[in-house]
């Protein structure tokens, strides 16, 4: 559609001359430049005439001058790829409107007006999946962050809050279900085969929370009685045939609603709550008010097609989006720099929920593993930014692990400092003060100070500084106890050379290795560059357990002997500290091996000792045992080195795994046999058994591939759950063995009609340790079931490959070239998805020189591509800068 020209006025004068070519670099948007929008939009009325190839939208905006903003007669309405077919002011045609780039500018003479705009859009051509788009014959929307401007002209920013009334009409045969935000207030059928529905959302919301879904859908229905006795009608809409896979999602929703009432005092505020599952979706899910739109991956689950991890993910994401109803919708963010206000807070809320629903210790370890594998590398690379950024070119690039996961850790530290009860008081005050407002991170901090009684003056530095603090620990025995000396430093990051000390809460305990006596826990608050603390201790062999429960998102540098680490790994009463000691043992050994210390055998023996204890310890459950059996990943190991050689890291890790498997082969076989006798239910014991079965096979595959292949094939054949089947296939996919091909083919034939399971099939092969993974991925890219147009499918193959260090870092650079080619092919189709493939290449500065040069060359090739989207341009330019 040509948007360089717009309709002429009655006197023949065009509203717009030829638009200038786009700038080479997208403009930088700065947090310090924020100004309130000069107009309020209290009411929005929308009428949609629906069609897959053409949808016509009439939007009426009631606008009024904002007394809290600098006045201007010009109303700027954002657009993206739109042409206004009609513009009326107070019911009359207006000639004083112009187009400035993609935006519509209207000059208004008075203080309050009604603006009416008609636009026409083609949802079937919307491959970006932002705004209103077609997905398999249905229409749906995704408006966060700036998708609403692809539907109609509007001040598309989160601080403009409006009450929406939405009317939809279209062919009933094509769109039997019509959904939008809020409550259904009317519906009917026309004589021409069309029907209509009208929805009203009584709560003011920003445009990014607008949602519309129209299509042939079926619903699983239920209800929930709130703490004040109101009945809420619940529905999960899916395509016909998928309704049998929604029970877990529905139960997760009801558990989330109950938990949010009990733990945070938050009650749902509408009479209807709807969820729709969509197969074409850029994100995991979206919290639109009263109408959550989900990627099918986080709704559909049954034992034959979803793993235990999938079940946990469905529960966690359902909870996350529901919790946004208060931490994101009722209180939204003033501008996109405040994104962590809603996302970091809500991630913490969903983490606490999942801890309460399952194993708190295992959930905490899983969350830290994600932080270390994704966010820590982000913090130490060219894309590092604070949880509240100072500037951006494209906001979609800041939906990052830093904003979400580190943001959650920062708020968790406030909870640690305050205690659960005082933290709840601070949250209550925050919701009470800012209900119905667009708030800032500072508003949250002030509410926490006032409500929880904290002084967070220095703590605010966590919001403005990028980078992961490192804390060095020294322990000295004194006559009156033990002196703990702590020193913190945060490495430089792009644009931030000087770092100030941040407050770091560290939960610690002193144990006595000689007697085995475990000390009580205390909280130390490190606020200076260097500090000393004295802890009482009467024993003779003190061992410090520090950052228990991962109380702060920092890197701990400590010089502990192998004996002390073995003691902590075997006996510490804090599950995370026990896990951490095991990880430290392995990391210390592997880093020595990578750097050429071939004589370092004591560490290997210590690891064997602890692993044998873990396998034999009847005092821990299998869910925790499974966590303790997972060796540090290659990406995490690379982060421990200033410059890493991925090939040497892979060789060292596989060598250790193989040696341990040979040393403890009988124990691993016995563990697998014992766990194979567990039932197929979803109890903690059953899930733990499935977890350790697969971990046993992972080790055996490195030490005795032939035995592992036979055991994995037998597990595959006997599997009655996807967890067992996928775990076995994962191991087989990495082995050069005859069983591999047959099981991969069987898996495909068994599940070929289930898109989510075929995503697994692609990903298992792309993530595998097979020596020919690169060529396998190249072949899979030509498979009839592969397409770049579906984000799930694109990620299942190429993102899985980019996250596989063994294959991605092939010495000749073929892996880098394939990912770069993927970015260039995806960018014209879906820039948001394409940009997310850039960060793996952006790690080139931390990789050995030969590979680094190959990675940089691919970034430079991408940077020279014509018409590169601003999403990808920003990621590439920052990675090269």
N, C-alpha and C positions, 0 to 999 in steps of 0.2 A: 504494500500500500504506500503510495506517495504522500508523505506528510510535509513535503516542502511547499506545497500549495494548499490553500484552504479556500472555501467558497467566497466569492466576491460579494461586496455589499450591493444594495440596489443601484447605487450610482456607478457601479462598475469598478470601484477601486479595490484591489486585493488587500487582504489583511496582512499578507506576509510576502516579502520578496524571497528570492531563492535563499534557502538556509545555508549558512557558512559550513564548510567542511568541519568535521569533528576535530577537536584539538588532538595533538599527538599524545599528550598526557592528560588524563582526566583531572579535573580540579581537586585540590586538597580541601577537605572539610575539617574545620578545627572546632574542638569543644569550646574554646574560649570565645568563639564568635556567636555562640547561641544567643538568640533574641526571641522573645515570645512572638507567636504569630499575630499579626495586627488585626485579624478578624476571628471571631468565634463562629462555630457552625453547630448550634444547639440541636438542630433537627435535620435529618436526611431521609428523603423518601425516594425509593428506587423502584422502577418498573422494568422487568426483563421480559422481552419477547424472545424465547429461547430457540436456538437452532445450533446444530453442530457446525455448520459452515458459516452461519451468520446469526449472531445474537445482537439485538438492538436494545440499548440501554437508555432509558430516560431517567435522569437524576435531578431531583429538586433539592436545593440547599437553602435553608434559612441561614442567613449570615448577618452578623452584627459586629460593629467595631469593638475591638477588645480594649477596655479601659486600662488594662495593665500593660499595653504595648504601645510602641511609638506609632502614631497614626499615619495612614497613607490611604488615598482613595483607590489604589490599585490592589485588586485581589488576584494573587497568583495561584493558579490551580495547576498542579503537576499532572503531566501526561507522559505516556511512553508508547509511541507507535499509534497514537489516536488522531483522528480528525473529527472536529465537532461538526455534526450535521445541522445542528440548530442551537442557538444560544438566545435565551430569553431572560430579561430582568423584569421582575414583577409582572410577568405575563406578556410583555411587549418585546418585539425584536430589538436587539441592541447592535449598533454599529461601532461602538467604542471598545471593541475587543480585538486583540492581536495575538499572534503566536510568537513566542520568543523561544526558539529552539523547540523542544517538545511540549512546553508549558503554554497554557492559555491564560492571558492577562485580561482582566475585565476592570474598567474604570467605573467606579460607583459614586454617584453624587451624594447619597445620604448615609445615614448611620445604620440602617437595617434594610435588607432586601431579600427577595427570593430569587435565586438563580436556577434556571432550568436549562439542562444541557442534554442533547441526544448524541450518542455515539453508536457506531456499528463495529463489531469485532468479529474475527474469524477464529473461534476456539480450536478448530481442527488444525490450524497452521501454527499454533502456539507450542513449539517444541521446547521452549524455555521452561515450561511448566510453572510459570509465574503469572498471576492474574487469573483470568478465566480460561480454562483449556479443556480439551476433549481427551478422555481416557477410556478407550474400549467401548465407545458408544454412549458414555455418560459425560456430563459436564461437572466440573468441580473447580474450586478456586484454591490458590495459595497466595496470600497477600503479604506475609512477613518476608522481608522487611518493606519492600517498596513495590509490591505487586498490584495494589489497588489502583495505581495510576495507569495500569494497563487495561482497566475496565472502564473507568470514567475519569474525567478531570476533577481533581480534588486536592486540597492541601494535605498531601500524603505524608504526614509526620505524626509521631506518636503523642504529641501534646495537644492535638486538636481532637477533643472528645465530643461525640455526637450520639444522639438517640436515633436508631435506625428503624424504619418501617419498610419492608421489602415485599414486593408483589412479583410473582413469577407466573408466566403462562406459556404453554407450549403443547405440542401434540401429546396426548395422553399415551398413545402407543409407544412413543419414544421415551417419554419422561413420566412414567407413572408415579414416581416419588419426587416431591419438590420440598427441599429443606433449606432453611437459613437460620440465622441466629435468633435466640430468644424463644418466645412461645408462639404457637400457631394460633392465629386469631380469626382465620377464615379460609375456606376453600370451596371450590365449585367446579362445574363442568359446563363448557359451552356447547352449542349445537353443532359447531364445525369440527368436533373431534378434539378440541383443545380442552385443557382444564387449567385451573389456577390455584395458587395458594398464597396466603399473605401471612407474613411473620413480623412480629414486633419484639424488639429487644429493649426493655425499659431502662437498662443500665447504660450510661454513657460509655462509649468505647472509642478507641482510635481506629482508623481505617485498616490497620494491619490485622485487626481481629475480625474483619468482615469475612463471612463465608457463605457460599451457595453450593448446593449439590443437587443435580437433577439427573435421574436415570432409572433404569430397571433394576431395582434393588429389593432385597428381602431383609426383614429385621428379626433379630431375637429381642424379645421384650421382657422387661422385669420392672420392678419398682423398688424404691428405697424410702423409708420413713426417717425423716431428719430428727435431730435431737429435740426440736420443738414441735414435732408431731405432724409436719407437712409431708404429703406423699409426692415423690418425684417420679415421673414416668421415665424409664430408661430404655434406650433402644440402641442396638448395634446393627448398622446396615452393611450388608455385603452383597456380592453378586449371588444370584441363585445357584445353589449347590455348595456354597461355602458356609451356610448357616450352622452346620453341624460342628464347625470348628471355632465357635465364638464363646463357648461356655466359660472357658478360663478367663477370657477378657472380661466377661460380664461379672464374674465373681471377683476379679481383681478390682474392677470399678467400685463395687459395693464395699469391698474391704478398704479401699482408699477413702471413700466418703466417710466411713465410720471412723477410721484412724484420724482423719483430719479434724473431725469433731472432737475426738477424745484428747488428742495431743496438742493441737493448735487452736481448738475452739472455733473452727471455721465451718459454718453451715452453708450448704448450697442454696442459691438464691433465686432459682427459676423453677417452674413446674415441670420442665422437660430437660433431659440431658441426652443428646444424641452423639453417637460416634459413627463415622463412615470410613470404611476401609477402601483405599485406592491403590491400584497396582503401579501407577506412574506417579512418583512423588519424589521430590528432591531431598526431603528431610525424613526424619523418623516419624514425626507427627506434629500437629499444630493445634494450639489451645483455643481456637476461635470460640467466642463466648457462646456456650450452650450447644455448639456444633463442632466437636473435635474431628478433624480430618486426619486419618492415620495411614501411614504406609502399611499395606497388608502384612508385612513382616512382623508388625507389632500388634496384630490383632488375632490372626489365625493360628490356632495351635491344637494339635491332637497328637497322641503318643506316637503314631506311625509316621508323622511328618515333621514333628518339632522335637528338638532336643531339650534336655533339662535347662540348658542355657537359654534356649528360645523361650521356654515358659517363664523363666526369671525375667527375661528382657521384656516380654509382654506385660508382666505385672508391674515392672518398674516404670515403663514408658506410659502405660495407662495411668499410673499414679502421678507421674510427673506432669502430664498434661492436665489431669484433673486438679492437681494442687495449684496450677497456674490460675485457676478461677479467682483466687485471692492474690497470690503473689505473682501478678502479671496482668490480670484483667481488672479486678476491682481497684487495685493499685498498679498502674502501669508505669512505664519509664518516660521521663520527660523528653529525652532524645536518645539516639542510638548509642551514644557514648556511655549511657547508663545501662547497657544491656545486661551486665552482670547483676544489676539490682533485681531483675526478675529471674534470670537464668541461674546464676550462682546460688541464690537463695532457694530456688525450687529444686535444683540438683541436690542440695543438702537435705531438703525435705523428703525427696524420694529415696535418698540413701538411708535416712533414718527409718523411713517406712519399711524398706526392704530388710534392714537389720532386724526390725521387730517381727517381720513375717517369716524370717528364716534364721540362719546362723549369723549372729552379729559379727563374730570373729572372721568368718570366711568372707562375708560381704565387705568388711573393712579391708582385708587383704586384696580382694578383687579390685576395689576402687583405687587403692594405692598402685596396683600394677598398671592400671589404665593411666593414672597420672604420670607415672614414671616412664611409660613407654610412648606416650603421646605428648603430654604437656611439658615435661622436663626438656625433651629435645626442642620443643617450640621455644621455650625460655632461653635456650642456649644457642639459638640459631638466628638467621637474618630476619625472621618473622616475629621475633620477640616483641611483646607489647604488654603494658600493664592490664590488669583486669578492667580498669576504666581507661580506655585509650584516649590519647590527646588529639589524634587526627586519623582520618582514613580517606581513601578515594572511593572505595566500594564497600558498603557496610556488610554485604554478604560474606566478605572475607574475614569478618570478625566474629563469626559464629564458631569460635575456636575452643580448644580444650582449656586455654587460659581463662577465657570468660566464663566457661561453664564449670570445669572441674577445679581449677585453682580458685575461682570465685567461690565455689562451695567450701573449699578448705579454709579460705579466709573467714567466712562466716562461722564455720565450725570452730575456729579458734576463739571467736567471740563467745560462743556457747561454752567452750572449755573454761574461759576466764570467768564467765558469769555463773556457770552452773545451770542445769536444765530449767529450774524454776524461774530464776531471774531472767534467763534468756527468753522464756515464754512471756514474761511480763514485758520485756522490750518489744517482742513481736506484736503483742496485743496493742501496745501503745502506737506502734508503727501503723498497723491496720486502722486503728481508730482515728489517728491524725490525718491519714492520707487517703482514706476511702473515697473513691471517685475522683482521684487526682492523678496527674502525671508527675511522679516523684523522681528524686535523684538518689544516688548512692549516699550522698551526704545526709539526706533526710533519714535514711535507714540508720546510719551511724549515730546521728543525734538521738533518734528514738531509742536506740540501744543504750546510749549513755544515760538518758533520762529514766528509761523504764527498768534497766538492769543495774543501774548504779555504777557504771564503769566510766573510767577516764580513758577515752580512746584517742586522745590528741596525737600521740606518737603512732598509734595503730593505723591512722589514716595513710601512712606511708605505704602500706600494703596495696592501697588502691592506685598509687601513682608510680610505683617502681616496678619495672620488669625484671626478670631474672630470678633464679632460684638461689636463695641464701645457702651458704655452706657454713656449717658449725663444726669447729674443731674442738675436740674434747681431750682433756688431760686429767688424770686422776692421781692424787697423791695422798698417801696415808699420813695422818697427823695424829698427835697425841690425843686430841679431843674428838677425833672422828676422821672423816675423809674430805679432803678439799677437791672440789670439782671446778676445774678451770675451763671456761667456755669462751670461744672467740668466734665472731660471725663476720662474714664478708660476702657480698653479692657481686658476682662478676659483671663486668661492663656489658651493656647491650646496645644495639643501634640507637643512637641519639641520647644515650644515658651513660656517661662515663663515670660520674661521681655518684656513689650510692651511700645513703644514710642508714644507720642501724634501724632495724625494725624490731618491734617486740615479738619474741618467739617463746610461746609457752611450751615447755618440755616436761612431760610426765616422766619421772625417774623413780628408780628403786635401787637400793644396794643389797645385793645378795652375797652370801658367803660361800665361796666355792669349796672351802675345806670341810665345812660342816653340812653344806647343802641347805642351810637355812635361808629362806627367802624373806627379804625385807619388805616393809610397807611402802606404799607409793606416796610421793609428794610431787607438787607442781613447782617447777622453777620457771621464772620469767626472765629471760635474757633480753635486756633492753639496750645494752651498750655494746660497743665493739668488742670489749673484753670484760668479763666478770668472773668473780670467784664466789663459790658457795660452799659452805661447810655442812656436811651431812653426818649425823651421829651414826657410828658403827662400832660395835664391840668385837667383831670377829677379826680374823687374821688374814683372810684372803678375799678382800672385797672385789666384787665384780659389778660394774655399773650397767644397769638396764636403762636405756635412755630413749626418748621419743616413743614411749610406750603408746600403743594404739595409734601411732603416727599422729601425735598431737600437733605437729606443725609440718607444713609442706616444705621441708628443707632437706639438704643432703648432710648427713652426719659423717664426719671424718674422725674415726677413732682408731687407736692403735691397740687392738686386743690380740692376745695370743690365741693360737689355735685351741689351746686348752680352755680358755675363757669362752670362746665362741661355742665350743662343743658343750660346755656346761649350760650356757644360755639356751642353745638349740634343744637341749634335752630336758631342761628342768624349769625354765622361766615360766612363771604363772601368767604372764601376759601373752596371749596367742600371737599378736603381731610381733612382739619382741622375739619370740621363739622363731617365727618365720624369718625375721630380719637377720638373726644370727646365722641361720642356715644359708641365707642368701649371701651374707658377708663371707662366710667360709668359701663358698663356690667362687664368688667374684675375685677374692684374693688369689686363689689358686689359678683361675683362668687368666687373669691379667698377667700373672707371673709367666704362665706358659706362652701367652701371646708375645710377650717381650723377650722370650728366648731362655727363660730359666727352666731348662729341662731337668735340672736336678731337684726341683721343688716337689718332693714326694710326701713330706709330712702333711701338707694340706690335703693332698689326695686321700691319704689314709684317714685323716680326720673326717673328711666328707663321707667316706665309706662307713666310719663308725657311727656318725649321726644318722645316715640314711638307714643303716641296719636297725638302729634304735627306733626310728620312725616307723619302719615296716613292722616291728614287733610290739610297739607300744599299744597296749589295750586300753590305755587311759584316754586316748583321743579317738574321735569318731572319724569315719572315712572321708567325710567332707573336708575336714581339716587335714587329714593325712594326704589327701589329694593335692592340697595347696602346698604342703611341705615337700612333695615330690617334684614340683615344677621347678626346673632350673632357671636361673636368670636368662632372659632372652638376649639374642644377639644385639638388638638395638640398644638395650639397656647397658650391655657390656661396652658397646662402642661409646656410650655417653661418659664412661669413666676415663676415657683417654682423650688427650688433647687432639691427637690425630689417630684415627683408627684404620686398621687394615681389615676390611670385612672378611677377606678370605682366610686370614690367620685366625680370626675370632671364630669363624665357623668350624675350622679344622680343630681348634682346641676344644670347643664345646662338644663336638661330636666325639672326639677322642675320650674325653672324660665320661661322657654318657655311656660309651661303649665299654670302657673299663669297669665302670660301676655295674653295668648290666652283667658282665662276665663274672665279676666278683660275687654278685648277689643273685645270680640266675635262679637258683632254687627258691629263694625267698620271693622273687617276683612271680615265678610260676605258681607258687603256693598262694600268693595274694590274689592272683587272677582266678585261680580255682575256687578259693573261698568266696570271693565277690560274685562269681558266676552263679552261686547258689541263692543269691538274694532275689526277692520278688521284683515284679515289674511296676510297682506302684510309685507314688510320689512322696513317700515318707523321706525324712532326712537320711535314714539308713539305706533305703533303696537308691536314692540319688547319689549318696556317697559311694556305694558299691560300684555303680556304673562309672563314677569318676576315677576310682583307683584301678578299675579294670583297664581303662584306656591308658592310664599313666604307666601301668606295668608293661603294656604292649609297646609304648613309646620307647622305654628303656631297652626292652628286649630287641627291638628292631635295630638298635645301634650295636648291640653286642652279639646277637645270634639271629641274623636276618631270616634264615630259613625257618627256624623255630617260630619266630614272630609271625612270619607269613602264614604258617599253618594255623597258629592260634587265632590270628586275626580273621582268617577265612572261616574258621569254625565259629567264631563269635558273630561274624556277619550272617552266616547261615542260620544261626540259632536266635538272632535278634528279634525281639518283639517290640522294641522301642527304637525310635530314631537315634537316641543317644548311643546305644550300643552299635547300631548299624553304621552310623556316621563315624564313630570312634574307630571302628575296625577299618573302615574304608580310608580314613585319614592315614592310618599306618600303612596300609597296602599301597596307597597312592605314592608314597615316598620310597617304595622298594622296587628294585628291578627284578621282578619275580613273576612267574606265569599267573599266579592268583590275581595279580593286579588288574589285568585287562578284563578278565571274566567278571570280576565283581564291579568294576566301573561300568561295564556294559549292562549288567543286571540292574544296577542302581538306576541307570538312565531309563531303561525300559520299564522298570517298576513305577517310576515317578514322573514320566515324561509329560504328563498332563498337569503337573503341579509346578507352577512357575517358581514358587519359593524354594522348593526342594531342588529344582534344576539349578537355581542360583547356588545352592550348596555344592552341587556336582561340579560346577565351574570353579568355585572357590577352592575346593579341596585339591584340585589339580594344580591351581595357580600357587597355592601355599605349600606345596609338597617339597620334600627334600630329595626328590628324584633327580638324578644327574642331568636329565633332559627336560627339566621343567620349562626352560625357555622355549624350546621347540614345541613342546606340548601347548603352551599358551598361544604361540603363533598359529598353531593348527586350530585351536579352539576358537580363535577370533574369526575363523571362516566357517564355523559350525552353523547350520541352518537356524538353530535356536538362539544364536547370539545376535544382539543388536546394541548399538550405542544409544538408541533413543529411549531406552528404559534405564533410569539411573541405577536401579537395583542390579540389573544384568551387567551394566558397564562396571559397576563397583565390584561385582562378584568375581570378575575375571581380572581386570587391570588394577584395581585398588588392592585386591588380594595379592597380586603379583608384586606390586610396588612395596607391599609390607612384608615381603619374603626376602630377607637380606641375602640369603644363599643364591637366589636366582637373579634378583634385581641388580646386585653388584657383580655380575659376570665380568671377568677381567677385561674382556674386549669391548665393553660398553654397549653390548647389544640390548641389555635390559633398559638402560637409560634411553636408548634410541626408541625402543618400543613405547615407553611411557610418554616420551615427547611427541611421537607420532599420534598417540591417543589424545593428548591434549589438543593438538592442532586439528584433529578430526572432530573432537567434541565441541570445541569452542564455538563454532557457528551454530551448533544445535542447541547446546545447553551450557552457557558460560559458567553458571554457578557450579555445576558438577565438574567442568573442565578445570576450573581454578583449584579445586581440591586435590588434583593430582600433582600440583607443582611442588609442595613442600618436600617430598622425598628427594627431588633433585636439588632443592635448595640447601641440603646438608653438605654440599660439596666441600666447604671449608674445613670440615671435621674428618675428611676422608683422605687417605694417602694420596700423594701428588698425581700419580698416573690416572687413577679413577677420578680424582677431583677435576682434572683437566677435561676428561670426557663428559662429566656431568655439567660442567660450566658451558661447554660447547653446545650441549643440547639446549640449555637455557637461552643462550645467545641466538640459537636458531629459532626458537619460539619467539623471542623478542622482535625478530625482524619480520615476522609474518604480517601481511597486510590485514587491516581491519580487525586486529585483535581486540577482544572485548575488554572493558575496563576491569572486570573481575580478574581475568587471567593476566592482563597487563600489570596490575598492581602487584600480584604475587610474584611474577617473574622479575620485575624491576627491583623489588625489595630483596629478592633472593640474589640478584647480581650486584646490588649496590654495596 
